[in-house]
């Protein structure tokens, strides 16, 4: 006895023969829309019948016409399947080609997205899909919205972190004791106006230690520590890094390290950042250490590397004494005679 492939009941009278079996006309239905074919044309996928317009690609929800590929037991347009199986660009969400970039955070992106600026804090490309946008200032500094989400924006929080970083600096021997180092959050114009120099192409200025000295006829009359200015909305770990850098400037000021070359003073301040970051086991800290190690900046980058190398010749306390007296970094020979 012939039975319907759909309902398994006996087939009597009119029937449809399809896919190597017999069906009641009302049982032979489209797998997609569930409607009976009623003599209409159909296509077969994985032994199931569909109206041509009902066999749709799960990626774009458009009918499959012509060639397709099977993925997860469904038919896909080849281009749609590629988007599912190939890595996607974090910026435009299109499949990556053979040549693409991967940033420190593991984000892959096409090599034609050079028009997107990099965040001055985390280095990610600032765009809607990756960072939900961000803020770009006229001087080129960019803070992405990922960073600003946990950015330091209240004076109360800034003051608390300042005290914590004073303690961190004291733990390696640079004690500020009862000296005053007020910190104030500010924007780009004030930071740039307070900067002592103008070579920040490779190292955007995010903090400034503002001091004043008064001379008369070559004689020093007064020295005053005003405050530390730091870019508002920096993420907390970056804020702490800038804070310890500026507190090192404050330590130099209060301990009368006069007329240090910029490379020496900035190199030592970056070294203090680096020493602090070495104690942190976070991805952010690893990123900032890499940025310091690889910086091409002739003052901050080269200054740091010379400062770090100097620790091979003498401990930090002795290095600071050498710098105060000699106004330069030691080499192996000069460190030997300095000890002697």
C-alpha positions in Angstrom: 0.0 0.0 0.0 1.3 3.4 -1.0 1.5 5.9 1.9 1.8 9.7 2.0 5.4 10.8 2.9 3.9 13.6 4.9 1.1 12.1 7.1 2.0 8.4 6.6 -1.6 7.6 5.8 -2.8 5.6 2.7 -2.7 7.5 -0.6 -6.0 7.2 -2.5 -7.1 9.2 -5.5 -5.1 12.3 -6.6 -1.6 12.6 -5.2 1.7 14.4 -5.9 4.9 12.5 -6.7 7.9 14.4 -5.6 11.4 13.8 -4.1 11.0 10.0 -4.8 7.8 9.7 -2.7 4.0 10.2 -2.9 2.2 12.9 -1.1 -1.4 14.0 -0.5 -1.8 17.3 -2.3 -2.5 19.0 1.0 0.5 17.3 2.7 3.1 18.4 0.2 3.9 21.8 1.8 6.7 24.3 1.7 9.1 23.9 4.6 9.4 27.7 4.8 5.9 29.2 4.6 4.0 25.9 5.4 1.7 26.5 2.5 0.7 23.7 0.1 2.5 23.9 -3.3 -0.8 23.4 -5.2 1.1 22.7 -8.4 3.6 25.5 -7.9 7.3 25.0 -8.6 9.6 24.1 -5.7 13.3 23.6 -4.9 14.8 21.0 -2.6 17.4 21.5 0.2 18.5 18.7 2.5 15.5 16.6 1.3 13.0 19.3 2.1 10.9 21.3 -0.4 10.7 25.1 -0.5 9.0 27.7 -2.7 11.9 29.4 -4.6 11.2 32.6 -2.6 11.1 30.8 0.7 14.6 29.2 0.6 16.3 32.2 2.1 19.9 32.9 3.2 20.0 33.3 7.0 22.6 36.1 6.6 20.7 38.6 4.4 17.2 36.9 4.5 17.0 37.1 0.7 16.0 34.1 -1.5 18.8 31.8 -2.7 19.3 32.1 -6.4 21.9 30.1 -8.2 24.9 28.9 -6.3 25.1 28.6 -2.5 27.2 27.1 0.3 26.0 25.1 3.2 26.9 26.3 6.6 25.3 25.1 9.9 22.9 23.0 7.9 21.5 26.0 6.1 22.1 27.4 2.5 23.9 30.7 2.4 25.0 33.1 -0.3 28.7 32.7 -0.6 29.4 36.3 0.4 27.1 36.0 3.4 28.7 32.8 4.5 32.1 34.5 4.3 31.0 37.1 6.7 30.1 34.4 9.2 33.2 32.3 8.8 35.9 34.9 8.0 37.2 37.4 10.6 35.5 40.7 10.3 37.0 44.2 10.3 36.3 45.8 13.7 35.8 49.1 12.0 33.5 48.4 9.0 32.4 44.8 9.9 33.2 43.6 6.4 35.3 40.4 5.9 39.0 41.0 6.2 41.2 40.5 3.1 44.5 38.8 3.2 46.2 42.0 4.3 45.0 43.6 7.5 46.2 45.0 10.8 45.7 43.8 14.4 46.1 46.3 17.2 47.4 45.6 20.7 43.9 44.8 22.0 43.3 42.1 19.3 41.0 44.2 17.1 41.5 43.3 13.4 40.8 46.0 10.8 41.3 46.6 7.1 44.4 48.3 6.0 42.5 51.2 4.3 41.1 52.7 7.5 43.9 55.2 8.0 41.4 58.0 8.1 40.3 57.1 11.6 42.3 58.8 14.4 43.9 56.8 17.2 42.8 57.3 20.8 45.5 59.2 22.6 44.9 57.0 25.7 44.4 53.5 24.5 45.5 53.6 20.9 42.4 52.1 19.4 41.0 53.4 16.1 38.2 55.8 17.1 35.0 54.8 15.2 31.4 53.9 15.9 31.8 50.1 15.9 35.0 49.9 17.9 34.8 52.7 20.5 31.4 54.2 20.0 33.1 57.3 18.7 35.0 59.8 20.7 36.2 63.4 21.1 38.9 64.9 18.9 40.4 68.2 20.0 41.7 70.9 17.6 45.3 70.1 18.7 45.0 66.5 17.5 44.5 64.8 20.9 41.7 62.2 20.8 39.8 60.5 23.7 37.6 57.6 22.6 34.3 56.9 24.4 35.6 53.6 25.7 38.2 55.5 27.7 35.9 58.4 28.8 33.4 55.9 30.2 35.6 55.4 33.2 37.4 58.7 32.9 38.4 60.8 35.9 36.0 63.8 35.7 35.4 64.8 39.3 37.9 66.9 41.4 37.2 64.7 44.4 38.3 61.6 42.6 41.4 63.3 41.2 42.4 64.5 44.7 42.1 61.0 46.1 44.2 59.4 43.4 46.8 62.2 43.8 47.3 61.1 47.4 47.5 57.5 46.5 50.1 58.2 43.8 52.2 60.3 46.3 52.3 57.2 48.5 53.3 55.0 45.5 56.1 57.4 44.6 57.3 57.5 48.3 57.5 53.7 48.2 60.4 53.8 45.8 62.1 56.6 47.8 60.8 59.8 46.3 59.0 61.2 49.3 57.1 64.5 49.0 56.4 64.6 52.8 54.3 67.7 53.7 54.8 69.6 50.4 51.7 70.8 48.5 50.9 69.3 45.1 47.3 70.3 44.3 45.9 68.7 41.2 43.3 70.2 38.9 41.4 68.7 35.9 41.5 70.9 32.8 41.0 70.9 29.0 43.3 71.2 26.1 43.7 75.0 25.9 44.9 75.3 29.4 47.3 72.4 29.2 48.8 73.7 26.0 49.1 77.2 27.4 50.9 75.9 30.5 53.3 73.7 28.7 57.0 74.5 29.0 57.9 73.3 25.5 56.4 72.6 22.1 57.7 69.3 20.9 54.7 67.0 21.7 54.2 65.6 18.2 55.0 62.0 19.4 53.9 62.5 23.0 50.7 64.5 23.3 50.7 66.6 26.4 48.2 65.2 29.0 49.7 66.7 32.2 51.7 69.8 33.3 53.4 70.7 36.5 53.1 74.5 36.9 55.7 76.2 39.0 57.0 79.8 39.2 60.4 81.2 40.0 61.3 84.8 40.5 64.7 86.2 39.8 66.2 89.7 40.2 69.5 90.6 38.8 70.4 87.0 38.5 69.4 86.2 42.1 66.6 83.8 42.9 64.0 85.6 45.0 61.2 83.0 45.2 60.1 79.6 44.1 56.4 78.6 44.2 54.6 75.4 43.3 51.3 76.2 41.8 49.5 73.0 40.8 49.5 69.9 38.6 47.2 70.1 35.6 45.8 66.9 34.1 43.6 66.2 31.1 40.0 65.6 32.2 38.3 62.3 31.3 41.4 60.2 31.1 40.7 56.6 32.2 41.8 55.9 35.7 44.9 53.9 35.1 46.2 56.4 32.5 45.3 59.2 34.9 47.4 57.5 37.6 50.3 57.1 35.2 50.2 60.8 34.3 49.9 61.7 38.0 53.0 59.9 39.0 54.9 61.5 36.1 53.9 65.0 37.3 54.6 64.2 40.9 58.1 63.3 39.9 58.5 66.7 38.4 57.2 68.1 41.8 59.8 66.0 43.6 62.5 67.5 41.5 61.2 71.0 42.1 61.0 70.6 45.9 64.4 68.9 46.1 66.1 71.7 44.0 67.1 69.8 41.0 68.0 72.9 39.1 68.5 73.3 35.3 68.2 69.7 34.4 68.2 69.0 30.6 64.7 68.1 29.4 65.8 64.7 28.3 67.1 63.9 31.8 64.1 65.2 33.7 61.5 63.9 31.4 63.3 60.6 31.1 63.3 60.1 34.9 59.6 61.0 35.1 58.8 58.4 32.5 61.0 55.9 34.3 58.9 56.5 37.4 55.7 55.8 35.3 57.4 52.6 34.1 58.4 51.3 37.5 54.9 51.8 38.8 53.3 50.1 35.7 55.7 47.1 36.2 53.8 46.3 39.4 50.5 46.1 37.7 49.2 42.9 36.1 46.6 44.5 33.7 46.2 44.7 30.0 46.1 48.5 30.2 49.4 48.5 32.1 51.0 46.2 29.5 49.9 48.5 26.8 51.3 51.6 28.5 54.6 49.8 29.2 54.9 48.9 25.5 54.1 52.5 24.5 56.9 53.7 26.8 59.4 51.1 25.6 58.8 51.8 21.9 58.3 55.6 22.0 60.3 57.3 19.2 60.1 60.6 21.0 63.6 62.1 21.3 62.9 63.5 24.8 60.4 61.1 26.4 61.4 57.9 24.6 65.1 58.2 24.4 65.2 59.9 27.8 63.4 56.9 29.3 65.7 54.4 27.7 68.8 56.2 29.0 67.3 56.5 32.5 66.4 52.8 32.5 69.9 51.8 31.3 71.4 54.0 34.1 69.8 51.7 36.7 72.3 49.0 35.4 75.1 51.1 36.8 73.7 52.4 40.1 70.6 52.1 42.3 67.9 54.7 42.0 69.0 56.7 45.0 72.5 57.1 43.7 71.2 57.8 40.2 69.3 60.7 41.5 72.3 62.1 43.4 74.4 61.7 40.2 71.8 63.5 38.1 71.5 66.4 40.6 75.3 66.9 40.6 76.2 66.1 37.0 73.0 67.2 35.1 73.2 64.1 32.9 72.8 60.3 32.9 75.8 58.2 33.9 77.6 55.7 31.8 79.6 52.7 33.2 82.8 54.7 33.6 81.3 57.8 35.1 79.2 55.7 37.6 82.4 53.9 38.7 84.2 57.2 39.5 81.1 58.7 41.1 81.0 55.8 43.6 84.7 56.1 44.1 
